[in-house]
Amino acid sequence: MDIRIGILNSPREINFETAATAADVEKIVAAALDSDAKFVRLTDDKDKVYIIPTASFGYIEVGSEVSRRVGFVA
């Protein structure tokens, strides 16, 4: 699953892949925003931990769970 997080007042974004499902990521983010948590903790495929302050969220894009195809389309 591909995750993209846009950061307020920054031209860059955080982009990583995770083994979590779209529903799991949505639950984590929604729970943090509903409880006024200061940060969200997400883990990628390689067990790197991303701690992102909730106040800096511009947007969060959760990609599809379908794997990408490799090659050229005719």
N, C-alpha and C positions, 0 to 999 in steps of 0.2 A: 504494500500500500504506500503510495507516494503522498507525502505531507508537505504543503507549502504554507509558511506563515509569514505574512507581511507585517513589518514592524513600522509603527507610526514614526514619522519624521526621519525615515531612513530609506534611501533608494534600494537597499539590499533586502533580501528576504532569506529566511531559513528554509532549506529544502533537504529532506531526507526520506528514506524509506523505512518502514516499520512492518513488523509481522502482525501487529494489532489490526483488528478489523475496523471498518469505518464506524460501526456502532460503538466500539470500545473507545475510540478517539473522541467521538462526539460526547459520550458520557463523561469522560475525564474533563474535557474543556467546559461542558455545560455545568458540571458540578462545581468547578473552580469559579466560574463566573457567577453562579447563583449564590455561592457562599462567600463572595467577596474575598476569595483567597488572593494572596499577593503574587503567587506564581503557579505555573503549570509544569509538571515534570513528565516528559515523554522520553521513551527509549527507542533507538533505531535498531535495525537488523544486526548491527555489530556490537550491540550492548553499550553504545555511547548514550549518555544521559544528557538531555537538553532541558534546562530550567529556564523558562521564559516568563518574565513578569507579565501578568494579565493586563496591566495598565498600558502596555506597549503594543497590544494586538491591534493591527490594522484589519487583517482578515486571516482566516484559516481555510485553506483549500484541502479537502480530503479527496485524493484521487480514487480511481476505481481499483477493484481488486483483480482485474483482468490483467494477465501478464502481457507485456508488449511483444509484438511480433518483430522478428528480425528479417531483414531482406528488402528487396524492392518489389513493388506491386506493378504489374503490367497493365 
